[in-house]
Amino acid sequence: MPQHGPYVTERAIAQSDRFTIYQARHTGTGATVALKVLRDPRLGGRFAQMVQLAQRLSDPHAVRIVDVGQDFAALELVDGPALRATIMRGALAPSAAVAIVVQLCRAIGAAHAAGIIHGRIAPTHVLHGPVLRVLGHRYRKGEPAVLDPDVVKYMPPDAQRLAPVDERTDIWSIGVVLFELVEGYKPFDAESYAELLVKLAEDPPATVMRMSPELSLIVARCLEKRPERRFQSVNELISVL
């Protein structure tokens, strides 16, 4: 089995263009962790920043980092599947979806209070266990966005233009997640990357089928193209949910 520092990998849990996450075991203590391994050494600077941001979060909804190496971070191994698995089983009742999203808002609100913008909220970064957990925080507030093909369907038009990120960046992404939880499909989708970027920038969201008019209006405000027309904080969004 491949080894990274004192950790021997046991099985792959998830993979993206930049990382592979393994279940791994510490050769000395025997502790089991989720080992996030950087696949491209050229991204080491961004990886180090992400680790530093995650270490600043002590909220119960954040995934704790227990060890760091040059090309890896060892995270606590959290019970519960990614929210993507929940969505794959089918659309949720609106009340169940709202309950999940309120937890997500509270988790993201704790990061915002620490000056951290997630910037990549997607069902693959939310662990839906007994306590909802969020991983993958990427930005300090005010940093320019970076296009991320892994989660582009959850990124707002302003992030596509590489504008500075703030709380409203995450509010758009939360709106996409809520839409997908209730409707079972994404509000913006396309067959090609170029077509998707156009839809995100210019088109209205897909037609809702299962949402109440009240919930539809809430989601529509999250998905406003102009950041100043969205909810301005997750606490504001929580209050209407």
VOPAGU-2260 file (C-alpha; in pm, 1 decimal, decimal comma):
REM VOPAGU-2260
SITE   aa  ch    i         X         Y         Z
SITE  MET   A    0       0,0       0,0       0,0
SITE  PRO   A    1     130,2     356,5     -76,0
SITE  GLN   A    2     260,8     548,0     223,1
SITE  HIS   A    3     258,8     922,3     290,0
SITE  GLY   A    4     458,9    1024,1     593,9
SITE  PRO   A    5     356,4     791,3     877,5
SITE  TYR   A    6      28,8     693,8     706,2
SITE  VAL   A    7     -37,4     381,2     500,3
SITE  THR   A    8    -335,7     409,3     267,1
SITE  GLU   A    9    -602,0     138,2     281,8
SITE  ARG   A   10    -861,0     240,8      23,2
SITE  ALA   A   11    -958,6     542,3    -186,1
SITE  ILE   A   12   -1264,6     730,4     -57,7
SITE  ALA   A   13   -1292,6    1015,6    -310,2
SITE  GLN   A   14   -1099,4    1177,0    -592,2
SITE  SER   A   15   -1085,7    1507,1    -780,6
SITE  ASP   A   16    -849,6    1669,9   -1028,7
SITE  ARG   A   17    -631,3    1792,2    -741,7
SITE  PHE   A   18    -671,1    1544,3    -457,7
SITE  THR   A   19    -725,1    1183,9    -369,5
SITE  ILE   A   20    -874,5    1110,8     -28,3
SITE  TYR   A   21    -790,6     775,0     127,2
SITE  GLN   A   22    -882,2     590,4     437,7
SITE  ALA   A   23    -541,1     548,6     595,0
SITE  ARG   A   24    -381,0     422,7     914,1
SITE  HIS   A   25     -99,7     574,0    1121,9
SITE  THR   A   26     183,9     321,2    1136,5
SITE  GLY   A   27     270,7     412,5    1494,6
SITE  THR   A   28     -57,3     469,4    1674,9
SITE  GLY   A   29    -286,6     268,0    1449,4
SITE  ALA   A   30    -529,4     562,6    1428,7
SITE  THR   A   31    -751,1     567,1    1121,8
SITE  VAL   A   32    -782,6     894,3     932,0
SITE  ALA   A   33    -905,1    1038,8     605,1
SITE  LEU   A   34    -583,9    1124,8     422,1
SITE  LYS   A   35    -617,3    1404,7     166,3
SITE  VAL   A   36    -324,0    1373,4     -74,0
SITE  LEU   A   37    -225,7    1641,5    -323,4
SITE  ARG   A   38    -196,3    1497,0    -674,5
SITE  ASP   A   39     -22,4    1794,1    -841,4
SITE  PRO   A   40     283,4    1932,5    -655,5
SITE  ARG   A   41     245,1    2264,0    -842,3
SITE  LEU   A   42     -63,0    2334,9    -628,6
SITE  GLY   A   43     128,8    2312,4    -303,3
SITE  GLY   A   44      86,3    2681,4    -217,6
SITE  ARG   A   45    -290,8    2675,1    -251,3
SITE  PHE   A   46    -303,8    2345,6     -61,8
SITE  ALA   A   47    -106,0    2494,9     228,1
SITE  GLN   A   48    -348,1    2788,8     245,8
SITE  MET   A   49    -649,6    2557,5     251,8
SITE  VAL   A   50    -494,4    2363,9     538,1
SITE  GLN   A   51    -424,5    2685,0     731,6
SITE  LEU   A   52    -783,7    2800,4     686,5
SITE  ALA   A   53    -922,2    2465,5     802,4
SITE  GLN   A   54    -701,0    2474,2    1111,2
SITE  ARG   A   55    -860,3    2807,1    1211,6
SITE  LEU   A   56   -1205,6    2649,5    1232,9
SITE  SER   A   57   -1312,2    2494,2    1561,8
SITE  ASP   A   58   -1683,3    2476,7    1487,7
SITE  PRO   A   59   -1847,2    2133,9    1547,4
SITE  HIS   A   60   -1953,5    2130,1    1181,5
SITE  ALA   A   61   -1593,8    2155,7    1054,2
SITE  VAL   A   62   -1379,3    1850,2     983,0
SITE  ARG   A   63   -1074,9    1859,9    1212,4
SITE  ILE   A   64    -720,3    1833,2    1073,7
SITE  VAL   A   65    -506,1    1606,7    1290,8
SITE  ASP   A   66    -174,2    1610,7    1099,7
SITE  VAL   A   67     -11,7    1784,0     803,6
SITE  GLY   A   68     269,8    1686,4     568,8
SITE  GLN   A   69     419,9    1843,3     258,9
SITE  ASP   A   70     167,2    1684,3      21,7
SITE  PHE   A   71    -104,9    1558,9     256,2
SITE  ALA   A   72    -340,7    1648,5     536,6
SITE  ALA   A   73    -474,8    1387,0     775,9
SITE  LEU   A   74    -837,2    1457,9     870,0
SITE  GLU   A   75   -1058,5    1297,9    1127,3
SITE  LEU   A   76   -1251,6    1016,0     964,1
SITE  VAL   A   77   -1614,9    1124,8     990,8
SITE  ASP   A   78   -1914,1     891,6     994,4
SITE  GLY   A   79   -2175,2     956,3     730,6
SITE  PRO   A   80   -2180,8     974,5     351,2
SITE  ALA   A   81   -2132,2    1285,3     139,8
SITE  LEU   A   82   -2454,8    1468,4      65,8
SITE  ARG   A   83   -2407,7    1362,9    -296,3
SITE  ALA   A   84   -2503,8    1006,2    -193,7
SITE  THR   A   85   -2824,4    1136,8     -35,8
SITE  ILE   A   86   -2915,2    1320,9    -355,9
SITE  MET   A   87   -2842,0    1013,8    -567,8
SITE  ARG   A   88   -3110,2     823,0    -376,0
SITE  GLY   A   89   -3373,4    1072,6    -491,5
SITE  ALA   A   90   -3523,5    1411,0    -415,6
SITE  LEU   A   91   -3598,3    1491,7     -51,3
SITE  ALA   A   92   -3916,8    1626,1     102,4
SITE  PRO   A   93   -3883,8    2005,1     115,1
SITE  SER   A   94   -3894,0    2006,3     496,7
SITE  ALA   A   95   -3605,6    1755,2     512,7
SITE  ALA   A   96   -3405,1    1954,0     258,4
SITE  VAL   A   97   -3458,4    2277,8     450,8
SITE  ALA   A   98   -3345,3    2111,2     775,4
SITE  ILE   A   99   -3019,4    2004,0     608,7
SITE  VAL   A  100   -2961,0    2345,8     454,4
SITE  VAL   A  101   -3020,1    2526,7     783,1
SITE  GLN   A  102   -2741,8    2311,7     933,9
SITE  LEU   A  103   -2525,1    2392,1     632,8
SITE  CYS   A  104   -2591,6    2764,1     679,1
SITE  ARG   A  105   -2488,6    2744,0    1044,7
SITE  ALA   A  106   -2166,3    2564,9     950,3
SITE  ILE   A  107   -2084,6    2817,6     680,6
SITE  GLY   A  108   -2181,1    3104,2     910,6
SITE  ALA   A  109   -1915,7    2993,8    1159,9
SITE  ALA   A  110   -1655,8    3006,9     881,5
SITE  HIS   A  111   -1775,5    3350,5     770,4
SITE  ALA   A  112   -1741,0    3477,1    1127,7
SITE  ALA   A  113   -1375,1    3370,3    1109,6
SITE  GLY   A  114   -1322,7    3557,4     781,0
SITE  ILE   A  115   -1328,2    3238,2     573,6
SITE  ILE   A  116   -1532,9    3189,7     257,5
SITE  HIS   A  117   -1581,6    2831,7     147,7
SITE  GLY   A  118   -1613,5    2916,9    -221,5
SITE  ARG   A  119   -1667,1    2554,0    -327,9
SITE  ILE   A  120   -1985,8    2443,7    -150,8
SITE  ALA   A  121   -2116,3    2133,0    -325,3
SITE  PRO   A  122   -2274,7    1803,5    -211,4
SITE  THR   A  123   -1933,8    1633,5    -231,6
SITE  HIS   A  124   -1800,0    1870,5      37,6
SITE  VAL   A  125   -2086,4    1817,4     284,1
SITE  LEU   A  126   -2091,6    1503,4     500,1
SITE  HIS   A  127   -2443,6    1410,9     602,0
SITE  GLY   A  128   -2402,0    1217,7     924,9
SITE  PRO   A  129   -2542,3    1259,8    1277,6
SITE  VAL   A  130   -2386,4    1608,0    1269,4
SITE  LEU   A  131   -2352,1    1776,2     930,9
SITE  ARG   A  132   -1985,7    1842,0     852,6
SITE  VAL   A  133   -1825,5    2061,2     587,0
SITE  LEU   A  134   -1479,4    2029,9     437,1
SITE  GLY   A  135   -1283,6    2203,1     161,7
SITE  HIS   A  136   -1288,0    2570,6     270,9
SITE  ARG   A  137   -1072,0    2756,5      22,4
SITE  TYR   A  138   -1059,3    3136,6      57,6
SITE  ARG   A  139    -998,4    3429,1     284,4
SITE  LYS   A  140   -1274,5    3683,7     239,9
SITE  GLY   A  141   -1191,1    3921,6     -44,9
SITE  GLU   A  142    -957,9    3690,8    -234,8
SITE  PRO   A  143   -1025,2    3653,3    -608,2
SITE  ALA   A  144   -1215,3    3339,0    -702,0
SITE  VAL   A  145   -1043,4    3057,5    -891,0
SITE  LEU   A  146   -1238,3    2862,8   -1152,4
SITE  ASP   A  147   -1287,0    2510,7   -1023,9
SITE  PRO   A  148   -1412,3    2260,9   -1285,6
SITE  ASP   A  149   -1503,7    2013,2   -1010,0
SITE  VAL   A  150   -1773,9    2241,9    -868,7
SITE  VAL   A  151   -1841,8    2495,3   -1145,3
SITE  LYS   A  152   -2214,5    2406,3   -1142,7
SITE  TYR   A  153   -2229,5    2543,1    -787,8
SITE  MET   A  154   -2028,7    2862,9    -848,7
SITE  PRO   A  155   -2202,8    3198,7    -907,3
SITE  PRO   A  156   -2147,0    3416,1   -1215,6
SITE  ASP   A  157   -1931,8    3661,1   -1019,8
SITE  ALA   A  158   -1697,6    3375,6    -921,8
SITE  GLN   A  159   -1682,4    3272,0   -1288,5
SITE  ARG   A  160   -1547,1    3622,3   -1356,3
SITE  LEU   A  161   -1286,3    3567,9   -1081,1
SITE  ALA   A  162   -1431,8    3847,0    -867,9
SITE  PRO   A  163   -1339,6    3865,5    -498,0
SITE  VAL   A  164   -1535,1    3615,7    -289,9
SITE  ASP   A  165   -1757,2    3705,6       4,0
SITE  GLU   A  166   -2054,6    3566,3     195,6
SITE  ARG   A  167   -2279,9    3601,6    -108,6
SITE  THR   A  168   -2056,7    3364,8    -306,0
SITE  ASP   A  169   -2148,4    3088,4     -62,3
SITE  ILE   A  170   -2514,7    3189,7     -51,2
SITE  TRP   A  171   -2545,9    3121,5    -424,6
SITE  SER   A  172   -2392,6    2775,1    -376,4
SITE  ILE   A  173   -2625,1    2699,8     -85,7
SITE  GLY   A  174   -2917,9    2793,5    -309,4
SITE  VAL   A  175   -2799,9    2547,3    -573,6
SITE  VAL   A  176   -2770,8    2270,8    -312,8
SITE  LEU   A  177   -3120,3    2343,5    -177,5
SITE  PHE   A  178   -3265,7    2340,2    -529,3
SITE  GLU   A  179   -3099,8    2006,2    -605,3
SITE  LEU   A  180   -3208,0    1847,9    -277,3
SITE  VAL   A  181   -3574,7    1929,0    -339,8
SITE  GLU   A  182   -3598,2    1897,0    -717,1
SITE  GLY   A  183   -3347,8    1616,2    -775,9
SITE  TYR   A  184   -3167,8    1804,4   -1055,3
SITE  LYS   A  185   -2945,5    2111,8   -1077,6
SITE  PRO   A  186   -3080,5    2457,6   -1158,0
SITE  PHE   A  187   -2809,4    2507,2   -1420,7
SITE  ASP   A  188   -2675,7    2225,0   -1634,9
SITE  ALA   A  189   -2537,9    2180,5   -1985,9
SITE  GLU   A  190   -2360,6    1930,3   -2207,7
SITE  SER   A  191   -2045,8    2139,7   -2245,4
SITE  TYR   A  192   -1840,0    2355,2   -2009,9
SITE  ALA   A  193   -1870,3    2660,1   -2237,6
SITE  GLU   A  194   -2250,0    2626,2   -2257,5
SITE  LEU   A  195   -2270,6    2590,0   -1880,2
SITE  LEU   A  196   -2079,3    2914,4   -1822,4
SITE  VAL   A  197   -2321,4    3097,4   -2051,8
SITE  LYS   A  198   -2622,6    2953,1   -1868,3
SITE  LEU   A  199   -2481,1    3049,4   -1530,7
SITE  ALA   A  200   -2417,7    3404,2   -1648,6
SITE  GLU   A  201   -2733,8    3465,8   -1851,3
SITE  ASP   A  202   -3015,3    3211,8   -1805,1
SITE  PRO   A  203   -3274,5    3180,9   -1527,9
SITE  PRO   A  204   -3268,5    2863,2   -1316,7
SITE  ALA   A  205   -3453,5    2553,4   -1434,4
SITE  THR   A  206   -3826,2    2536,5   -1366,2
SITE  VAL   A  207   -3920,1    2408,7   -1021,4
SITE  MET   A  208   -4164,9    2119,9    -988,9
SITE  ARG   A  209   -4180,2    2028,8    -620,5
SITE  MET   A  210   -4111,6    2351,7    -429,9
SITE  SER   A  211   -4379,4    2563,4    -272,1
SITE  PRO   A  212   -4403,8    2920,7    -406,0
SITE  GLU   A  213   -4249,5    3046,8     -81,3
SITE  LEU   A  214   -3947,4    2817,5    -102,0
SITE  SER   A  215   -3909,9    2887,8    -471,8
SITE  LEU   A  216   -3881,5    3260,2    -398,6
SITE  ILE   A  217   -3614,5    3195,7    -134,9
SITE  VAL   A  218   -3408,2    2985,5    -374,6
SITE  ALA   A  219   -3454,9    3240,7    -652,8
SITE  ARG   A  220   -3310,3    3512,4    -429,2
SITE  CYS   A  221   -3009,2    3294,1    -348,6
SITE  LEU   A  222   -2956,7    3252,7    -723,9
SITE  GLU   A  223   -2973,0    3617,8    -821,5
SITE  LYS   A  224   -2705,5    3694,9   -1081,1
SITE  ARG   A  225   -2609,8    4018,3    -903,4
SITE  PRO   A  226   -2461,5    3958,1    -554,3
SITE  GLU   A  227   -2627,2    4266,7    -406,7
SITE  ARG   A  228   -2969,3    4114,9    -478,7
SITE  ARG   A  229   -2900,7    3788,9    -293,0
SITE  PHE   A  230   -2935,7    3735,3      78,6
SITE  GLN   A  231   -2643,6    3920,8     231,3
SITE  SER   A  232   -2566,6    3673,1     510,2
SITE  VAL   A  233   -2642,0    3314,0     601,0
SITE  ASN   A  234   -2819,0    3438,4     914,5
SITE  GLU   A  235   -3060,8    3628,3     692,0
SITE  LEU   A  236   -3116,8    3314,0     487,8
SITE  ILE   A  237   -3171,5    3105,5     803,0
SITE  SER   A  238   -3432,0    3351,5     927,1
SITE  VAL   A  239   -3649,9    3306,5     616,7
SITE  LEU   A  240   -3597,1    2930,1     593,8
